[in-house]
Each structure stands twice: as structure tokens, then as C-alpha cells.
């Protein structure tokens, strides 16, 4: 699994990308790729947990969604995660 942390700034342009991004997340959830995703309570960023095998697959997933490159969105970290309890 991998965990991706996002940070948002005040640029409103990212909001134009959000509906398509959320639809893509729903599709990825149905495919078993996205485990959980959502914004922080104060909307300063978000967390994405994905069930994928390697960093190359993570990069493809992030490249496939323009939201991750939208103005106002910064990828803060991408970390492999090994949960003990599922």
C-alpha cells in the first residue's frame, strides 16, 4: 500500500478539477485500488491510501488524474505503508 498526502493553497482553480477527480476516485475504489481518500477537516490538504504493488504503479495512478497537477494542489509526500491491521 501507499499513502499520498496533499496540501492545498488558496488557489480556487483546483476546485474546477475536483468533480472529475472525485469520480475517478470512486472508479478506483470500485476497482479495489483506492482504500480511502478525503480532505482534512480544515480543507488544507488530503490523504489518499491506495492498495498497489509498487512506486511505478503509484506514479501511473497520479499521472492519470490531472487533479494532482492542478494549481493549488501539491503532493507533500508519497510513502509506502505496511499496515499491521486491515
N, C-alpha and C positions, 0 to 999 in steps of 0.2 A: 504494500500500500504506500501511497504518497499523500502528503499533506501540503497544500499550497495556501500561503497566506497572502492576501491582497490588502493594499492600502488605497483609500480613495481621498482625493483632494476636492476642492470646491468647484472644480470644472463641471458644469452641468451637461457637457457634451456626452459624458458616459451614459447618461440616462436614456439617450436615444438608442443605444445598443442593448439596453437591459432586457426588453421583451424577447428579442431573438435569443439572447444569452440564456434566459430562464427556460425557454422552450428547448434549447439544446441540452440544458442540464436535465430536464425531465426525460428526454430521449435517452440520455446517457444513464440515467437512473434505471429506466426500464431495461436497458441492456446489461445492467449489473456493474457498470463502470463507476458511476458516482455513488458513493455510500451516503454522504451527507454534504450539504453545501448551504451557505447562507451568510448574511451580513452580521457584523457585530451589532449589538443593540443600539449603539450610537451612530451607526452607518459611516464609521470612519474606515471601514475595510470589511473583509470577509474571509471565511475559511472554507476550503474545499478538500474533502477527503475522497480519494479515488482508489479503487481496487484494480491496480495494473501491475505488470510484472517488472518493468524497468524504466530507466530515465528516458530512453528514446521514445517509448510509448507515451510517457508523460508530455514530452515536448510536442509530439504529434497532436495530442489532445488539446494542448494550449494553443498551438498554431491554427487549429481548426475553428477556433472561436474568436472572432475579431474583438470581442469584449475585453480580452486580456491585453490588447494593444490600444484600447480606446483612450482618448485624452481623459485624464483624471484617474486612471487605474494604473497602479504599479504593483508588480509582483515583488513582494518583500522577501519571500523565501519559498523554496521547494525542497522538501525533506522527505527522505524515505522513512517510513514508520512501520514498526513491528508491534502491533497491538497484542497484548497478552490475553485479553478478554474480548470476545466478539459477541 
